[in-house]
Amino acid sequence: MKQQFKRFRVRAVSAVAAMALAAGSWAVEPFTVRDIRVEGLQRVEPGTVFASLPFRVGDQYNDDKGSAAIRALFALGLFKDVRLETQGDVLVVVVEERPTVAAVEFVGTREFEKDTLVKALREIGLTEGRPYDQALTDRAEQELKRQYINRSLYGAEVVTTVTPTERNRVNLTFTVTEGEPTRIREIRFVGNKAFDESTLRGLFELDTGGWLSWYTKSDRYSRTKLNADLEALRSYYLQRGFLEFRIDSTQVAMSPDKQEISIAINVTEGERYVVTGVRLEGDFLGKEEEFKTLVRIRPGEPYNADHVTETTKAFTDYFGNFGYAFAQVEARPEIDRASNRVAFVLAADPSRRAYVRRINIAGNNRTRDEVIRREFRQFEASWYDGEKIKLSRDRVDRLGYFKDVNVETVDVPGAPDQVDLIVTVTERPTGSLQLGAGFSSAERLALSFSIKQDNAFGSGNYLGVEVNTSKYNRTLVFNSVNPYFTADGISRAFDVYHRTSRPYDDQGGNYQLVTSGVGIRFGVPFSEVDTVYFGGSLERTQIRPGTNIPAAYLAYAERFGYTSVSVPLAIGWARDDRDSTLVPTKGRYQRAMGEWGIAGDARYLRFNAQYQQYLPVTRQYTFAFNAELGWGKGLNGRDFPVFKNFYSGGLGSVRGFDQGTLGPRDVTGSTIGGPKKITLNGEFIAPFPGAGNDRTLRMFAFVDAGNVFGEHEKMRMTDLRASVGVGLSWLSPIGPLRIAAANPVRKQPGDRIQKLQFQIGTSF
């Protein structure tokens, strides 16, 4: 073997072939490796190869180790070919790298955005910079077809083109022929007797098409949507006494050209049962009478599965209030098929009492843990309390920083009397860059701009700047709120503002009303839902005379001066038990605020109260009511300051009228507001057709009424202005969008009408 050049070559296209060759005729005598060289690398680091080898310099080499080395290198997925050569006692690893993917392009994709498809391929391992593999390309084609099938494009075809480029790279082009979507031709029910087909089809989100199908895509088949519709069908029957209802089968047939689908649903309704009674069994902690008040099942009424579920949940929650986190409640039906009657036995086992060991928070990538923890009323190392946990969840949700808040109870291994709480939040953008606009015959187009951050730097503090660029009402406001100025939850707020208003063009004149001020206020929580506010401010109001100045302004200025400085003190109260501040569906919001001009040139009292109520009609529909009352009076023989008047009209009050134009008018025709105000609003809120339970897209119908009254005018309901209309609210990708179209139904000559208003912003 002296001075002889010994070489062996191992080729493999799979691990099995590599093993067979290594063990065959190319076998070499074992030797000690003096050096290892790697040849053929282009982009892969040599360290990656060395780290995968099962031997090092100085180790004994044999065929088994060679086979293991080849398997390990192929397993990296980076090489198309691997072979081992020996030159004396030097081992040479010769590799041929797989080409890498330089670019991924899509042709003919109208149904999807490119980013959506790129993300789908990335999840299966195909992306730019990764090694190219034909098998992976085949998987990519199947994944793209799956994406299209989910959109009812069953005839979609995908062809992959691989184009080699320089530096051992390839470009991948997926050419898609989407075809036409497969549409539902019919939905049939077999076995239904109690309800006709039209009633049952009305329960489904899927349908055979309508005037909104271009948006809702409700005529496109989706297995996920069908499963949801079948659950809706099952719930419909179970809510109406059909205790033994079942869905026997579902047939989905597609036409040969893959353009139409027919759905047939076979059901067995069974008999309709009436509840005859309810009794309790088990350990109810000696509080049977209290538990009985939670029973939603009503004897004499048809069986309703929702009432049974609500009862068992109410029992479980009530057990949780006493620390029994693992309580088991079972509703056992006792069925009498001869008379179609059913009685229920509510069997309870409270199990063991537990306390909360730890509260873990997840999902808050930006918001600090302390912002969430300080809202919790369930504490660590305390007895488990279901009511406090629910209250804590609601308090976190009311912060408005999160799209979703969930609290999960998990066992602690090895500690049967302990649980951990997992609080999972989904953050939403809490900053907003907002643009508002309104069209009117007076201003034509009025713009407003604001930048706000409800959760500045994840601290829970609020920072805001608001600018109104209206030609007639200019505003610059800075706000800062620390909701936990003290550890006990006392809040502190600073306000700095500068406002300038001037008359509309059709009123004529160039006078101005300029108000500047700075204020501070504190909020003291007295209960979980009640807060008392107090504070003070320093204001300077200047009436800058000009042509056509309202007589009320001129009279006030001549009596008390064109510049007025006041020191108002404020005290108020608010109660908020709504389930959400973003999109409330139940609960109420109440507030009352009083302002007393205690020093300075202006002496007055000003009071404002508001009441909001949200009533869930169903899980999807909500009725909302709002009432607001304002009142003011001058003190010490002084008139109520004209610059403290209330205004009404437009967004936030009576839609359909120009912003702030309702109420008394001066002899010059100018709107000057008044010291008395009433506003009434009613809204019926519903999900947008096809949006399901998505709370980000909702439509509403509204009725507004209100007006502003002068100091010596009586507040008569017959003088109220009123409007009706419809609107759309959407948390769009570019920010919150709100559109309202109103038609004034009670108006007077001279009222300024503004039938269309919208607001749109972008979030960051």
Secondary structure as GFF3:
##gff-version 3
##sequence-region A 1 764
A	DSSP	alpha_helix	15	22	.	.	.	ID=ss1
A	DSSP	beta_strand	31	32	.	.	.	ID=ss2
A	DSSP	beta_strand	35	39	.	.	.	ID=ss3
A	DSSP	alpha_helix	46	52	.	.	.	ID=ss4
A	DSSP	beta_strand	60	61	.	.	.	ID=ss5
A	DSSP	alpha_helix	63	75	.	.	.	ID=ss6
A	DSSP	beta_strand	79	87	.	.	.	ID=ss7
A	DSSP	beta_strand	90	97	.	.	.	ID=ss8
A	DSSP	beta_strand	100	107	.	.	.	ID=ss9
A	DSSP	alpha_helix	114	123	.	.	.	ID=ss10
A	DSSP	alpha_helix	134	149	.	.	.	ID=ss11
A	DSSP	beta_strand	157	165	.	.	.	ID=ss12
A	DSSP	beta_strand	169	177	.	.	.	ID=ss13
A	DSSP	beta_strand	183	190	.	.	.	ID=ss14
A	DSSP	alpha_helix	197	201	.	.	.	ID=ss15
A	DSSP	alpha_helix	213	216	.	.	.	ID=ss16
A	DSSP	alpha_helix	223	238	.	.	.	ID=ss17
A	DSSP	beta_strand	246	254	.	.	.	ID=ss18
A	DSSP	beta_strand	260	268	.	.	.	ID=ss19
A	DSSP	beta_strand	274	282	.	.	.	ID=ss20
A	DSSP	alpha_helix	288	292	.	.	.	ID=ss21
A	DSSP	alpha_helix	305	321	.	.	.	ID=ss22
A	DSSP	beta_strand	328	336	.	.	.	ID=ss23
A	DSSP	beta_strand	341	349	.	.	.	ID=ss24
A	DSSP	beta_strand	355	362	.	.	.	ID=ss25
A	DSSP	alpha_helix	369	373	.	.	.	ID=ss26
A	DSSP	beta_strand	382	383	.	.	.	ID=ss27
A	DSSP	alpha_helix	386	398	.	.	.	ID=ss28
A	DSSP	beta_strand	402	412	.	.	.	ID=ss29
A	DSSP	beta_strand	415	427	.	.	.	ID=ss30
A	DSSP	beta_strand	431	440	.	.	.	ID=ss31
A	DSSP	beta_strand	444	456	.	.	.	ID=ss32
A	DSSP	beta_strand	461	469	.	.	.	ID=ss33
A	DSSP	beta_strand	473	482	.	.	.	ID=ss34
A	DSSP	beta_strand	491	501	.	.	.	ID=ss35
A	DSSP	beta_strand	512	525	.	.	.	ID=ss36
A	DSSP	beta_strand	530	544	.	.	.	ID=ss37
A	DSSP	alpha_helix	551	560	.	.	.	ID=ss38
A	DSSP	beta_strand	563	576	.	.	.	ID=ss39
A	DSSP	beta_strand	587	600	.	.	.	ID=ss40
A	DSSP	beta_strand	604	616	.	.	.	ID=ss41
A	DSSP	beta_strand	622	634	.	.	.	ID=ss42
A	DSSP	three_ten_helix	642	644	.	.	.	ID=ss43
A	DSSP	beta_strand	656	657	.	.	.	ID=ss44
A	DSSP	beta_strand	676	687	.	.	.	ID=ss45
A	DSSP	beta_strand	697	709	.	.	.	ID=ss46
A	DSSP	three_ten_helix	717	719	.	.	.	ID=ss47
A	DSSP	beta_strand	721	732	.	.	.	ID=ss48
A	DSSP	beta_strand	735	746	.	.	.	ID=ss49
A	DSSP	beta_strand	753	754	.	.	.	ID=ss50
A	DSSP	beta_strand	756	763	.	.	.	ID=ss51
###
